[in-house]
Amino acid sequence: MYHFQLVPSIYEFEKFHEFAERFNISPEDVIFTEKLFYERYIKDKVQCRFIFLDDYGLGEPSDLVIDKILKDIRGQEIKRIIGIGGGTILDITKLLCIKDASSTEEIFESKIPLVRDKELILIPTTCGTGSEVTCVSVVDITKKKTKIGKRIDANFADSAVLIEELLDSIPENVFTYSSADALIHAMEIFVARTGNPYNDVFCKEAIKIILSNYRKLVKNGLEERFKYIREFLRAATFAGIALSNTTCGAVHALSMHFGSVHNVPHGESNVRFFMGVFKKYAELAPEGKLLELSRIINEALEIDTDLLGSFQALEEIINHLIPRKRLREYGVKAENIEHYVDKVIETQQRLLVNNYVELSRDDLISIYRSVY
């Protein structure tokens, strides 16, 4: 049996003002964003209320930040809430829509009914997380000292809106890490044990778009990224559609704890474990969907090689765009690797059950050491 759904209505606009006019933004609406985006794209174009993440602390989404915002908006009459930003803002915006929520703990431990009492519009400013079309929020839970994802079916957006203008000055590192995150979403889900033929369509297209354009950027330079930004933005949403129907696997599981402990952004954390996990898959089960993935990579990169050659070419192109960095350079100690893996096994079963093949504790330790 397969189950596939696409809940948000998806809109594409070239400019922010086109969105504002189409959606008739009013004083009853609240926009949650960063001051940078407000000043650069939004100021003087809409009349509504604003919440700025900057006033609470930037960085990865933590329960402490979310709790402060929930406290400040409690009791306010809000018709629609519009999240404009990267994955942090979009993930938090979903939680701000939960009826009568006063804390992240209430939400993540389901202590209140997880229903929504506000219309939700999500607008990405990166080309990576796909959060605009998923119902998952990933939050750094401080008392557990790790990131945890929470799927809340009520938190699919009413509208996911792609606005090309909002990425017209995306920094190189934000672009590379976010687009690589989208690629990892597509690849992990394509080989996932809970995948399905409907997901495969979106995963394949996302992989082809990202890798074929990566090839052009390796040749012509990252400053050319703006020529293809609409394609990258769309590819991230394709991968997000797949992500809305299943979960990722070991790459995300390993990166969650590492990113939380070492304060490393989500996309960057994923990149550090990406090839280690897929090389382990190739070692354990070089067959089936992994071979099909190899053919997709070969087509996108216009090469003709075997499975290991595909992954070698993929690693080379990733390393060209994103300089390789070992975990020890972030402060990971060799003697702590087994503890890190045990924490992943304890907290990330939601993701680990979706691996291409089952990975033992020893396999996860081996992956960690391979990228250490």
C-alpha positions as CSV (number, residue, x, y, z in Angstrom):
1,M,0.0,0.0,0.0
2,Y,1.2,3.5,-0.8
3,H,0.0,6.8,0.6
4,F,0.9,10.2,-0.9
5,Q,-0.4,13.6,-0.3
6,L,0.3,17.2,-1.3
7,V,-1.5,19.6,1.0
8,P,-0.4,23.2,0.5
9,S,-1.4,25.2,-2.6
10,I,1.9,26.2,-4.3
11,Y,2.3,29.6,-5.8
12,E,5.3,31.1,-7.7
13,F,5.9,34.8,-8.0
14,E,8.9,36.8,-9.3
15,K,8.5,39.7,-6.9
16,F,7.3,40.1,-3.3
17,H,4.8,42.9,-4.2
18,E,3.0,40.4,-6.6
19,F,2.5,38.1,-3.6
20,A,1.3,40.9,-1.3
21,E,-1.3,42.1,-3.9
22,R,-2.5,38.5,-4.7
23,F,-2.9,37.6,-1.0
24,N,-4.3,41.0,0.0
25,I,-2.0,41.4,3.1
26,S,-3.9,43.3,5.8
27,P,-3.4,44.6,9.4
28,E,-5.0,41.4,10.7
29,D,-2.0,39.4,9.3
30,V,1.3,38.8,11.1
31,I,4.6,38.3,9.2
32,F,7.3,36.4,11.1
33,T,10.7,37.1,9.5
34,E,14.2,38.7,10.0
35,K,14.9,42.4,9.9
36,L,17.2,41.9,6.9
37,F,14.3,40.6,4.7
38,Y,12.0,43.3,6.1
39,E,14.4,46.1,5.1
40,R,15.4,44.6,1.7
41,Y,12.1,43.3,0.3
42,I,9.0,44.0,2.5
43,K,9.2,47.5,4.0
44,D,6.6,49.9,2.7
45,K,4.9,47.1,0.6
46,V,2.4,45.8,3.2
47,Q,0.5,47.1,6.2
48,C,0.5,44.4,8.8
49,R,2.1,43.4,12.1
50,F,5.6,41.9,12.3
51,I,7.5,39.6,14.6
52,F,11.3,39.6,14.1
53,L,13.4,36.6,15.0
54,D,16.3,39.0,15.6
55,D,14.5,40.2,18.7
56,Y,14.7,36.7,20.2
57,G,18.0,35.4,19.0
58,L,19.2,34.2,15.6
59,G,20.5,30.7,14.8
60,E,19.0,27.3,14.7
61,P,15.5,27.0,16.2
62,S,15.5,26.3,20.0
63,D,12.7,25.7,22.4
64,L,13.9,28.6,24.5
65,V,13.4,31.1,21.6
66,I,10.0,29.5,20.6
67,D,8.7,29.7,24.2
68,K,9.5,33.4,24.4
69,I,7.6,34.1,21.1
70,L,4.6,32.0,22.2
71,K,4.4,33.9,25.4
72,D,4.5,37.3,23.6
73,I,1.7,36.4,21.0
74,R,-0.5,34.5,23.5
75,G,-4.0,36.1,23.4
76,Q,-3.4,38.1,20.3
77,E,-6.0,38.0,17.5
78,I,-4.1,36.7,14.5
79,K,-6.0,35.8,11.3
80,R,-3.0,34.7,9.2
81,I,0.6,34.2,10.1
82,I,3.2,34.4,7.3
83,G,6.6,32.9,7.7
84,I,9.3,34.4,5.5
85,G,12.8,33.0,5.9
86,G,15.0,30.0,6.0
87,G,14.2,26.7,7.7
88,T,14.5,28.1,11.2
89,I,11.7,30.7,10.6
90,L,9.5,28.3,8.7
91,D,9.7,25.6,11.3
92,I,9.0,28.1,14.1
93,T,6.1,29.7,12.2
94,K,4.3,26.3,12.1
95,L,4.5,26.0,15.9
96,L,3.2,29.6,16.4
97,C,-0.1,28.4,14.8
98,I,-0.9,25.8,17.4
99,K,-4.0,26.8,19.3
100,D,-3.5,27.7,22.9
101,A,0.2,26.6,22.9
102,S,2.3,28.2,25.6
103,S,5.5,26.1,25.3
104,T,7.5,23.9,23.0
105,E,7.3,21.1,25.5
106,E,3.5,21.2,25.4
107,I,3.6,20.8,21.6
108,F,6.4,18.2,21.3
109,E,5.0,16.0,24.1
110,S,1.4,16.4,22.8
111,K,0.2,17.8,26.1
112,I,-2.4,19.9,24.3
113,P,-4.6,19.1,21.2
114,L,-2.3,19.8,18.2
115,V,-4.8,21.8,16.1
116,R,-4.3,25.1,14.3
117,D,-6.3,28.3,14.8
118,K,-4.5,30.5,12.2
119,E,-4.1,30.4,8.5
120,L,-0.5,29.5,7.6
121,I,1.5,30.8,4.7
122,L,5.2,29.8,4.3
123,I,7.7,31.6,2.0
124,P,11.3,30.2,1.8
125,T,14.3,32.5,1.4
126,T,16.7,29.6,0.8
127,C,16.6,26.7,-1.7
128,G,17.0,23.8,0.7
129,T,14.8,22.8,3.6
130,G,11.5,22.3,1.7
131,S,9.9,23.3,5.0
132,E,7.2,25.3,3.2
133,V,5.5,22.0,2.0
134,T,6.1,19.8,5.1
135,C,4.3,19.6,8.5
136,V,7.5,18.9,10.4
137,S,9.4,21.3,12.7
138,V,12.9,20.5,13.9
139,V,13.8,22.1,17.2
140,D,16.9,22.1,19.4
141,I,15.4,20.7,22.7
142,T,17.8,22.1,25.3
143,K,17.1,19.7,28.1
144,K,17.7,16.7,25.8
145,K,20.8,18.4,24.2
146,T,19.8,17.4,20.7
147,K,17.5,18.4,17.8
148,I,14.2,16.6,17.5
149,G,11.7,16.7,14.7
150,K,8.0,16.7,15.3
151,R,5.4,15.9,12.7
152,I,2.1,17.7,13.2
153,D,-0.4,16.9,10.5
154,A,-2.3,20.1,11.2
155,N,0.8,22.1,10.4
156,F,0.8,21.8,6.6
157,A,0.7,25.3,5.3
158,D,-2.4,26.5,3.5
159,S,-0.1,28.1,0.9
160,A,3.5,27.6,0.1
161,V,4.8,30.6,-1.9
162,L,8.0,30.7,-3.9
163,I,9.3,34.2,-4.6
164,E,12.4,34.4,-6.8
165,E,13.3,37.9,-5.7
166,L,13.8,36.8,-2.1
167,L,16.9,34.8,-3.2
168,D,18.4,37.5,-5.4
169,S,21.2,38.1,-2.9
170,I,21.6,34.7,-1.2
171,P,25.1,34.4,0.1
172,E,27.3,31.6,-1.4
173,N,27.5,29.6,1.7
174,V,23.8,29.8,2.4
175,F,23.1,28.8,-1.2
176,T,25.5,25.8,-1.2
177,Y,24.5,24.4,2.1
178,S,20.8,24.8,1.5
179,S,20.8,23.4,-2.0
180,A,22.9,20.4,-0.7
181,D,20.3,19.9,2.0
182,A,17.7,19.6,-0.7
183,L,19.8,17.2,-2.6
184,I,20.3,15.0,0.5
185,H,16.5,15.1,1.1
186,A,15.9,13.8,-2.4
187,M,18.6,11.1,-2.3
188,E,17.8,9.8,1.2
189,I,14.1,9.6,0.4
190,F,14.7,8.0,-3.0
191,V,16.4,5.0,-1.4
192,A,14.3,5.0,1.8
193,R,12.6,1.8,2.8
194,T,9.3,3.7,3.2
195,G,9.6,5.4,-0.2
196,N,7.0,5.1,-2.9
197,P,6.7,5.6,-6.7
198,Y,5.0,9.0,-6.2
199,N,7.9,10.3,-4.0
200,D,10.3,8.9,-6.6
201,V,9.1,11.3,-9.3
202,F,9.8,14.4,-7.1
203,C,13.1,13.0,-5.8
204,K,14.4,12.2,-9.3
205,E,13.6,15.6,-10.6
206,A,15.1,17.4,-7.7
207,I,18.4,15.4,-8.0
208,K,18.6,16.0,-11.7
209,I,18.0,19.8,-11.4
210,I,20.4,20.3,-8.6
211,L,23.3,18.1,-10.0
212,S,23.0,19.3,-13.5
213,N,23.2,22.9,-12.3
214,Y,26.0,22.1,-9.9
215,R,27.9,20.9,-12.9
216,K,27.5,24.3,-14.5
217,L,28.5,26.1,-11.4
218,V,31.7,24.0,-11.0
219,K,32.6,25.0,-14.6
220,N,31.5,28.7,-14.4
221,G,31.7,29.7,-10.8
222,L,29.2,30.2,-7.9
223,E,28.5,33.8,-9.0
224,E,26.5,32.2,-11.8
225,R,24.0,30.7,-9.2
226,F,21.5,33.5,-9.7
227,K,20.9,32.4,-13.3
228,Y,19.5,29.1,-12.0
229,I,18.0,30.2,-8.7
230,R,14.4,29.6,-9.8
231,E,15.3,26.0,-10.7
232,F,17.1,25.5,-7.4
233,L,14.1,26.9,-5.5
234,R,11.7,24.7,-7.3
235,A,14.0,21.6,-6.8
236,A,14.0,22.3,-3.0
237,T,10.2,22.3,-3.0
238,F,10.1,19.1,-5.1
239,A,12.4,17.4,-2.5
240,G,10.2,18.9,0.3
241,I,7.1,17.3,-1.3
242,A,8.8,14.0,-1.0
243,L,9.9,14.8,2.6
244,S,6.3,15.6,3.5
245,N,5.4,12.0,2.7
246,T,8.2,10.2,4.4
247,T,11.3,10.9,6.4
248,C,15.0,11.0,5.7
249,G,17.5,8.6,7.2
250,A,20.9,8.2,8.7
251,V,22.5,11.4,7.2
252,H,19.9,13.5,9.0
253,A,19.9,11.4,12.1
254,L,23.7,11.7,12.6
255,S,23.7,15.4,11.8
256,M,20.9,16.3,14.2
257,H,22.9,15.5,17.4
258,F,26.2,16.7,15.9
259,G,24.7,20.0,14.8
260,S,23.1,20.6,18.2
261,V,26.2,19.9,20.2
262,H,28.5,21.9,18.0
263,N,26.1,24.7,17.0
264,V,26.5,23.8,13.3
265,P,23.7,24.9,10.9
266,H,21.5,22.1,9.6
267,G,22.6,22.0,6.0
268,E,26.2,22.1,6.9
269,S,25.8,19.3,9.4
270,N,24.1,17.1,6.7
271,V,26.9,17.7,4.2
272,R,29.5,16.4,6.7
273,F,27.8,13.0,7.0
274,F,26.4,12.8,3.4
275,M,29.0,10.8,1.6
276,G,30.0,8.7,4.6
277,V,26.5,7.3,4.9
278,F,26.0,6.6,1.1
279,K,29.5,4.9,0.9
280,K,28.4,2.7,3.7
281,Y,25.2,1.8,1.9
282,A,27.3,1.0,-1.2
283,E,29.5,-1.3,0.9
284,L,26.6,-3.1,2.5
285,A,24.0,-3.4,-0.4
286,P,25.3,-2.2,-3.8
287,E,22.0,-3.1,-5.6
288,G,18.4,-2.1,-6.2
289,K,17.5,1.6,-5.6
290,L,21.1,2.5,-5.0
291,L,22.0,1.4,-8.5
292,E,19.0,3.4,-9.9
293,L,20.3,6.4,-7.9
294,S,23.7,5.9,-9.6
295,R,22.1,6.1,-13.0
296,I,20.3,9.3,-12.1
297,I,23.6,10.8,-10.9
298,N,25.3,9.7,-14.1
299,E,22.6,11.3,-16.3
300,A,22.7,14.6,-14.4
301,L,26.5,14.8,-14.4
302,E,26.8,13.4,-18.0
303,I,29.2,10.6,-17.0
304,D,29.3,6.9,-17.6
305,T,30.5,4.9,-14.6
306,D,29.6,2.3,-12.0
307,L,28.1,2.8,-8.5
308,L,31.4,3.7,-6.8
309,G,32.4,6.0,-9.7
310,S,29.0,7.8,-9.4
311,F,29.6,8.4,-5.7
312,Q,33.2,9.5,-6.4
313,A,32.0,12.0,-9.0
314,L,29.3,13.2,-6.6
315,E,31.8,13.7,-3.8
316,E,34.2,15.6,-6.0
317,I,31.5,18.0,-7.2
318,I,30.3,18.6,-3.6
319,N,33.9,19.1,-2.4
320,H,34.4,21.6,-5.2
321,L,31.4,23.8,-4.1
322,I,31.7,23.1,-0.4
323,P,35.3,22.7,1.0
324,R,35.7,19.4,2.8
325,K,35.9,19.8,6.6
326,R,36.5,17.0,9.1
327,L,34.4,16.6,12.3
328,R,37.5,17.0,14.4
329,E,37.8,20.5,13.0
330,Y,34.5,21.3,14.7
331,G,35.8,20.1,18.1
332,V,34.6,16.4,18.0
333,K,36.9,14.2,20.1
334,A,37.7,10.7,18.9
335,E,37.0,9.3,22.4
336,N,33.4,10.8,22.2
337,I,32.3,9.2,19.0
338,E,30.7,6.2,20.6
339,H,28.8,8.4,23.0
340,Y,27.6,10.6,20.0
341,V,26.3,7.4,18.2
342,D,24.5,6.2,21.3
343,K,22.8,9.5,21.6
344,V,21.7,9.3,17.9
345,I,20.3,5.8,18.5
346,E,18.5,7.0,21.6
347,T,16.9,10.1,20.1
348,Q,16.7,9.7,16.3
349,Q,14.8,6.4,15.7
350,R,12.2,8.4,13.7
351,L,14.9,8.8,11.1
352,L,17.0,5.7,11.5
353,V,14.1,3.3,10.8
354,N,14.0,4.8,7.3
355,N,17.6,3.9,6.3
356,Y,18.2,2.2,2.9
357,V,19.5,-0.8,4.8
358,E,19.6,-1.4,8.5
359,L,22.7,0.2,10.1
360,S,24.1,-1.4,13.2
361,R,25.7,0.6,16.0
362,D,29.1,-0.5,14.6
363,D,28.1,0.8,11.2
364,L,27.2,4.2,12.6
365,I,30.5,4.3,14.5
366,S,32.3,3.4,11.3
367,I,30.5,6.2,9.4
368,Y,31.4,8.7,12.1
369,R,35.0,7.7,12.0
370,S,35.1,7.9,8.2
371,V,34.3,11.6,8.4
372,Y,36.1,12.4,11.6
